[in-house]
Amino acid sequence: MTIARRTLILSTLSLALATGFAHARDPKEIVIGTSAGPYADQIKLGIKPILEKQGYKVKLIEFNDYIQPNFALAEGSLDANVFQHIVYLKKFAAEHKLALTELVTVPTAPIAIYSKKHTTLNDVKEGTTVGLPNDPTNQARALVLLDQLGWIKLRAGFDAVRASEKDISVNLKKIKLLPLEAAQLPRSLGDTDYSFINGNYALASGLKLTDALIAEKISPNYINLVAVRTADKDKQFAKDLAAAYHSREFLDVTNKYFAGYSKTEYQQALQTAAK
């Protein structure tokens, strides 16, 4: 047997064993991956207690990047993850050929405009500095809101998901746009007049979502979600996890601890029914 063949066999065996161990857990244990911050807190405060009442053991693993949670889910180390929206999930799954799918949407912290120099958006004038994310997805969200505010005009037929500075046809208020890494935007508030800040970074920096001067009305494209392996979507643990998010108990937790978040359609329906 050649060294290459022996290495291939051993690698295949190791992968098979790893996969086997990943799926050999207690069927009443759910391992959920998420990013540190609000989505982890939603699970800790709202989802975990509901599932534990049903006999589940809930283990939470927090990641500090947006790459590993999907790979960990696909190979079976996780049963679900919560950190991304549908645009990112579909793109990542397609690029890496992963069989992952949306299970349920979750309350989402919106991208919003904050300022330490102004208490109103009416102070905008020529030369006003506006910080915004430099990554394509979040920059598009910021530009759409600027268009809605009438600070810029985007070209006819622009794609709201892929809008970039190239799509600005008129800078109506003659503002100065300063693209920055999304995580750096809270620190930019000392230098800019206004800055767009993603909800998770705003909260991590000590800002309150209710401090925002205006927040986006989140498009369905950017509502965060719980993802699972496609093969697991109809399994009992997935149904119970989705039901926990749909519950009145979780809505109460959302109202108490997550003010300023965009509620999901099912939560809005629950609130309407309660009235």
ZAMARGU-4260 file (C-alpha; in steps of 0.2 Angstrom, whole numbers, plus 5000, padded with zeros to 4 digits):
<rodrens>
0) 5000/5000/5000 | 5007/5017/4995 | 5009/5031/5008 | 4997/5042/4999 | 4984/5028/4999
5) 4987/5024/5017 | 4985/5043/5021 | 4969/5044/5011 | 4961/5029/5020 | 4967/5036/5037
10) 4960/5053/5033 | 4943/5046/5027 | 4942/5035/5043 | 4946/5050/5054 | 4932/5060/5045
15) 4920/5046/5047 | 4924/5044/5066 | 4923/5063/5069 | 4906/5063/5060 | 4900/5048/5069
20) 4905/5056/5086 | 4896/5072/5081 | 4880/5063/5078 | 4882/5052/5093 | 4876/5064/5106
25) 4861/5063/5117 | 4846/5066/5106 | 4839/5078/5119 | 4855/5089/5118 | 4855/5104/5106
30) 4871/5112/5102 | 4869/5130/5096 | 4883/5141/5089 | 4881/5160/5089 | 4891/5176/5089
35) 4894/5183/5106 | 4881/5197/5110 | 4863/5199/5108 | 4859/5183/5098 | 4868/5173/5112
40) 4858/5183/5125 | 4842/5179/5116 | 4845/5160/5118 | 4851/5161/5136 | 4837/5172/5142
45) 4823/5166/5131 | 4826/5150/5121 | 4836/5139/5133 | 4824/5140/5148 | 4809/5135/5136
50) 4818/5120/5129 | 4825/5114/5146 | 4807/5113/5152 | 4805/5100/5138 | 4819/5090/5144
55) 4833/5097/5132 | 4850/5100/5137 | 4855/5116/5128 | 4874/5120/5125 | 4879/5136/5118
60) 4895/5139/5108 | 4900/5157/5104 | 4911/5161/5089 | 4921/5177/5085 | 4920/5176/5066
65) 4906/5173/5053 | 4915/5158/5044 | 4917/5144/5057 | 4899/5143/5063 | 4892/5137/5046
70) 4907/5124/5043 | 4904/5118/5061 | 4885/5116/5058 | 4888/5107/5041 | 4900/5094/5048
75) 4889/5091/5063 | 4898/5099/5078 | 4882/5110/5080 | 4864/5107/5078 | 4860/5125/5073
80) 4867/5142/5072 | 4861/5160/5075 | 4871/5174/5068 | 4867/5178/5050 | 4854/5183/5038
85) 4847/5174/5022 | 4858/5183/5010 | 4874/5178/5019 | 4868/5160/5022 | 4863/5157/5004
90) 4879/5165/4997 | 4890/5155/5009 | 4881/5139/5007 | 4882/5140/4988 | 4901/5145/4988
95) 4906/5131/4999 | 4893/5118/4994 | 4885/5116/5011 | 4867/5109/5013 | 4861/5122/5026
100) 4844/5130/5027 | 4834/5143/5037 | 4823/5136/5051 | 4816/5152/5059 | 4819/5171/5059
105) 4824/5180/5075 | 4822/5197/5082 | 4836/5207/5074 | 4845/5223/5079 | 4844/5235/5065
110) 4858/5246/5057 | 4855/5264/5062 | 4862/5281/5063 | 4870/5287/5079 | 4879/5304/5083
115) 4888/5311/5098 | 4888/5329/5090 | 4870/5330/5084 | 4853/5327/5092 | 4844/5328/5076
120) 4846/5323/5058 | 4841/5341/5053 | 4859/5347/5056 | 4865/5339/5040 | 4873/5351/5028
125) 4887/5352/5015 | 4902/5344/5021 | 4893/5333/5035 | 4904/5318/5038 | 4894/5301/5038
130) 4903/5285/5043 | 4896/5269/5035 | 4901/5251/5034 | 4913/5246/5020 | 4907/5228/5018
135) 4895/5227/5003 | 4880/5220/5012 | 4880/5233/5026 | 4885/5247/5015 | 4870/5244/5004
140) 4859/5245/5019 | 4866/5262/5024 | 4865/5269/5006 | 4847/5264/5005 | 4843/5273/5021
145) 4852/5288/5015 | 4842/5288/4999 | 4826/5287/5009 | 4831/5301/5020 | 4834/5312/5004
150) 4853/5314/5008 | 4858/5305/4992 | 4849/5299/4976 | 4853/5282/4970 | 4852/5278/4952
155) 4835/5271/4944 | 4834/5253/4945 | 4847/5250/4958 | 4848/5234/4967 | 4844/5236/4986
160) 4855/5221/4991 | 4870/5226/4981 | 4870/5245/4981 | 4887/5253/4982 | 4894/5271/4981
165) 4894/5268/4962 | 4875/5269/4962 | 4874/5286/4969 | 4868/5297/4955 | 4867/5313/4965
170) 4874/5318/4982 | 4859/5329/4987 | 4866/5336/5003 | 4884/5335/4998 | 4889/5324/5012
175) 4906/5316/5014 | 4905/5297/5015 | 4918/5288/5026 | 4918/5269/5023 | 4925/5260/5038
180) 4926/5242/5045 | 4909/5239/5053 | 4917/5235/5070 | 4926/5252/5070 | 4911/5263/5067
185) 4906/5265/5086 | 4924/5272/5089 | 4921/5284/5074 | 4908/5294/5083 | 4921/5306/5090
190) 4926/5311/5073 | 4911/5310/5062 | 4895/5320/5062 | 4884/5304/5060 | 4889/5285/5058
195) 4879/5270/5053 | 4882/5256/5066 | 4876/5238/5066 | 4865/5234/5081 | 4877/5221/5088
200) 4892/5233/5087 | 4881/5247/5094 | 4876/5236/5109 | 4894/5229/5111 | 4901/5247/5112
205) 4888/5252/5126 | 4876/5261/5115 | 4857/5258/5116 | 4847/5254/5101 | 4835/5267/5107
210) 4849/5280/5106 | 4849/5279/5087 | 4842/5295/5078 | 4834/5284/5065 | 4835/5265/5062
215) 4832/5256/5046 | 4816/5246/5043 | 4824/5229/5041 | 4821/5221/5024 | 4817/5202/5025
220) 4834/5200/5017 | 4843/5206/5033 | 4832/5198/5047 | 4844/5186/5056 | 4839/5168/5057
225) 4842/5151/5064 | 4850/5139/5052 | 4851/5120/5052 | 4857/5106/5041 | 4844/5104/5027
230) 4842/5085/5032 | 4838/5090/5050 | 4824/5103/5046 | 4810/5091/5050 | 4817/5083/5065
235) 4809/5085/5082 | 4823/5095/5089 | 4821/5108/5075 | 4803/5109/5077 | 4804/5112/5096
240) 4818/5125/5093 | 4807/5134/5080 | 4792/5133/5092 | 4802/5141/5106 | 4806/5156/5095
245) 4787/5157/5090 | 4781/5156/5108 | 4773/5169/5119 | 4786/5167/5132 | 4800/5172/5120
250) 4790/5187/5114 | 4789/5193/5132 | 4808/5191/5134 | 4810/5201/5118 | 4799/5215/5125
255) 4808/5215/5141 | 4826/5214/5136 | 4828/5218/5118 | 4820/5235/5116 | 4823/5242/5099
260) 4825/5226/5090 | 4815/5223/5074 | 4802/5209/5079 | 4798/5195/5067 | 4782/5193/5058
265) 4776/5179/5069 | 4780/5190/5085 | 4770/5205/5077 | 4756/5193/5074 | 4756/5187/5092
270) 4756/5205/5098 | 4741/5210/5087 | 4732/5194/5093 | 4735/5199/5111 | 4726/5216/5108
</rodrens>
